[in-house]
């Protein structure tokens, strides 16, 4: 069914940069393509409609357009014409020969390849290409169905996590975004201690002296990962810090909203709102403003004591010279919907692209 031939090769330093042809080498990455190249030499071009075989990892890649080869690359030429679906099927079969090809000597690759046996579906003693076509079509349909199911599941997860019903902006949200973009939103700077109380932790728990697991109450430290949570611990609950607060790492300026009560490690301050309207939704805006305020400090260069933290200025939307909690929540909701919409559009594009590839066969 196949012939195997040597390829005329170019060293990389002789290539011209371009996009007309692929330069194929023994790499297993990027379908064997090391780089794109312009026209080099008509005599050394390998025609399309065959497979490249790199004599290193023994990877087979189908070449849909003419290509140049690096050293130690073979060309696998089919003796019959294949459709695109059948090409996919045979690419898998060819790559199943890797184990045998790798176990032998490179000098014997041609002989090993030509003597290999492959199993194929047959009908009336002939290769059943109709079955292969149908089999590949079913796999592709299954793949698209999985993408669509994954897309729906991701969207639902985002909506649940953000307490949103959908990602369509309300009139209020559209107006808030428009006012923000046009600079019509009224802002005012507040000292942090005008809006929050800055408290010390109830007890410091040394990470080297406790058992951290996946169960228990959150153990918050100065890490910038995983919402500041290093893991979970079971300790005396009288030392739990309040939930619905912001944890603040004093020498890293890492800050995260903590919904539930939590234990802490060293150098953590508990930032508690003075307003009972503070919640998980609007907390994201306050944290963004705080991070911007502390961004002028070099990471790790300062240990922010209580006085410094309290005196930092944060900029907030206002109404009657006070933080406008309702506006903040509408703004955050609008931003979340915009992000979710971008994710949905990306997923839709990925599914559409898959369908185009399938339908183009």
N, C-alpha and C positions, 0 to 999 in steps of 0.2 A: 504493500500500500504506500510505502514511502521510499525515498532515496535520501541518502545523507552525503553531503558534499562539504569540502573545505570552502572557506571564504577568503577572498583577497582582503588583506587588512591594512589599516592605516594606524600609525601611532597617533596618539592624541595631539602631540605638538605639531602635526602636519595639517590639522583640521582648520577650516575657516569657520568663524562663528556665523550661525544663521538659523533658519527655521525650516529649510526645505526638506532636509533629510534627518533621520535619527542615526546617531552613532551608538551602535550596540556593542556592549562588552560582556564580560563574564559576571557582572554584578547581578545580584538577585533583586536589587531595588529598582523601582520605577520602570517595571516591565523590561529590564535589561538595558534601558537607555541611559547612557552616561551624560550625553548632552545633545542638543540640537546643533546641526551644522548646515552650512551652505553647500553649494556645489564644490566638489573636490576633483573627482576624476571619473569620467563616464565608465571606464573599464572596470572600476572597482565597485560599482553600485550593484547591490543585490536586489533583484526584483521583488515585488510584493507577492503575497499569496503563499507564504511558507512560514516555517517556524525557525527561530534562532535557538541554538543550544550552546550555552556557555560552559566550557569545560572546566568549571570550578565547582559550582554548586549543582551543575547539571539541571538547570532550569530551562524549560521550554516556554517561549513566548511567541505568540502568533504575530506576524508582521503584516500589517494592512497596507503599508506603503513602502516604496523602495527605501533601502537602508544601507548604511556603511557599517563595517564590522571592525572591531578591535582584534587583537591576537587571540588565538585559541577559541574561536567561535565557529560552530558548525551551522550548516543550513539544512533544514529538514524539508524536503519537497514532496508534496502529495502527488500520487500518480493519478488521482481522480479529482474531479472538481467537487468542492464542499460548499454547502450553504453556511451562513453565519452561525446558525444554531448548531449545525454539525461540527463546525470549527470549535465551538465551546466544549462540546462533548469530547472531541479528540484531544483538545488541549489538556483536559483532566487525565485522559488515558495515557497520554505521552508522559506527563509529569509523574505518573505512577511508576514509571521505569527508573526514576532517580535512584532508588535504593540499589538496583542491580548495576547501574552505570557507575555509581560512586564506589561500589565494592570491588570494581576491577581496575585495571591499569588504563591510563588515559590513551595509551597507544592502541588499546583494544576497543575503544568506544564505538567505532563504526561497526565492527563485527558484533559486539554485544547488542547494539541497537537493532541491527538488521535481523538478528536471530531471536529477538524478543517475541513473546506471544502476548496478544491482547484479546480480551473477551469482548465480543460484540453481539448485540441482538440480531437474530437472523429470521428470515421468513422465506420458505421455499428455497432454502440453500443459499440465499443472498442476504447481504447486509440490509437490515430493516431500517432504512433511513426515515421512513414515515414515523416509526416508533420513536426514534431519536429526536425528531423534530417535535413530536407531541410531548415527550418527556421534558425537554428543555423548556417548552412553552409553559408547562405546568409548574416547573420550578420557578420560572420568572414571575408567573401570576402569584405564586405563593409568596415570593419575595416582596412583591408590591403590596400584597395584603398585609404582610408583617409590618412593612413600613407604615402603612395607613393605621394599623392598630396601635403601633408604638406612638405615632403622632397623636392619636386621640388620647392615649393614656398620659402622655407628657402634658398635653393641654389641660386635661382634667386635674393632674397633680399641681400644676401651676395655679389653677383657679382655686383649688382647695387651700393651698398654702397661703394664698393672698386674700382669701375670703371674697373672691370676686365671682360673679355669675358668668361673665363673659369678658371679652377684651374690647368691646365697642364703647367708645367714649360717650359720656353723657354731655348734654349741653353745658352743664356746670364745669365739667372737666375740660371741655374744649375751650371755654372762656378763660379758665385759669391758665392753661398752657399758652393761649394767645396773649394774655396779659403779661405773663412771665417773659415770653419771647420779645414783646414790644416794650419791655421795661416799665409796664404800668403797675406792677405789683409793688405795694408799699412795704419797705423793709426798715428795720431799726436794729441797732446794735444793743445787745444786753450783756452785762457782766454775767458770767455763768452762774454766780451765786444769787443773782436776781431771779433765776428760773429754777435752779436746782439747789438742793442741800448736798454738800460733799461730806460723806461719812467714811469712817474707817471700817475695815472688816471686823466681824465679831471675834474671829480667831484665825490665825495663820496656820495652815496645814502644810508641813514640809513634804514634798513629793517623795523624798527618800525614806519617809517614816510611815507612809500610809499605803494601803493596798488599793490600787486603781484598777477598776474593772469596767464592764459594760453595763453594770447595774448599780442602782443607788441614786444619789443626788449629784447634780453637775458639780464638777471640780474645775473652777475657773482660774486660769493663770495668765501670764503676760504674753502668751503666744498669739500670733496673728492668724492662726489657723482655727478652723472648726468653731467659729464664734467664741474663741477664747477658752473653749472647753477641752481640757486635757484628757478627761475621762469621767468616771463616776465613782463615788466613794460612799461608804456607809459609816457615818460618824454621828456624834451627839447632835441632834437636830436643833438644840438650843443655840448652836453656833451658825445656823443657816442665815445667810443674808437675804433680805427681801427680794422677791421677784418684782417684775415690772420696774426694773431699775437698769442703769447702765454700768457695766463693769469697766474700770479704767486702769490700765497698766501704767504705773508711775514712771518707769524708765523707758517705756516703749511707745507711750501714747496710743496703745491699742485700746479700742473701746467697742463694746458690743452690747446690744440690748439683750437682757436676760429676762425671759418671760417667767421662769419659775425660780423658787428659792434655790440658793446655791452656796457651796463652800468655796473658799478662795485659798490661793497660795500667797506668796509674799508680794508686797508692794502693789496691792490692788485697792483702789478706792471705789466706794459705792456711790454712784451719782443718782440721787432720788429726786424726782420732780416735786415741785411745790404745788402743782396743779393736778387735781384728780382726773382731768381730761387726758393726761398723758397715757399713751397705750402703745401697743406693738406697732400699729399702723403709723402714727405720727412720729414715733421714736426714730424712724429711719431718717427723717428730715433733720431732727436735732443732732443726730450722730454725724450726718454729713456736714452740718455747719460746724460742729466741734472739730471734726477732722481737718477741715479747712483752716480753722483757727490755729490748731497745733502744728500744721504742716510747715510753718516757718522755722520750727525747731529741728535740728539735726537728730535723726533717729539715734537713740542711745547716748546722746551727748549730755542729756540732762535727766535728772530725776525730779519729776514735777511734784513739788511739795504742795500741800493743801492751799497755801496762799496763792501760788502761781495758778493752780487749777481754777480757783474761785475767781481770779481776776481776768481770766481769758474772756475776750469779747466774741460773742456769737451773733450772727446776723439772722433775723427771723422775720417772716411776714407779720404785719401787725394790723390791729384794728383798735382804734382809740388808744394808741400807744402801748398796747398790750399784745402778747403773742396771739396770733389768729389761728387757733387750733383747728377750727372747721376748714379754713382755707388750706392749711397744711395737709390735712387728711385728704382733701379733694385733689391736691397737687400730687401727693404720693400715689393715690389711686390711679391717676392719669398716667404717671410715669410707669407704674407697674403694668398697666394695660398696654402701653406702647412697647415695653420690653417683650411681653407675652406675644403681642402681635408680630413683632420681628421674628420670634422663635417659630410661630405658626407659619409665617410666610416662607421662612427658610425650609421648614419641613415640607411644606407644599411644593416648593421648588425641587426639593430632593426627590419627592415622589413623582413629580411631573417629568423630571429628567430620566428617571428609571423607566417610566412608561414610554418616553420617546425612544430610548435605546431599544426597548423590547419591540415597539411597533415599527422601528426602522429596519428590523431584520426582514 
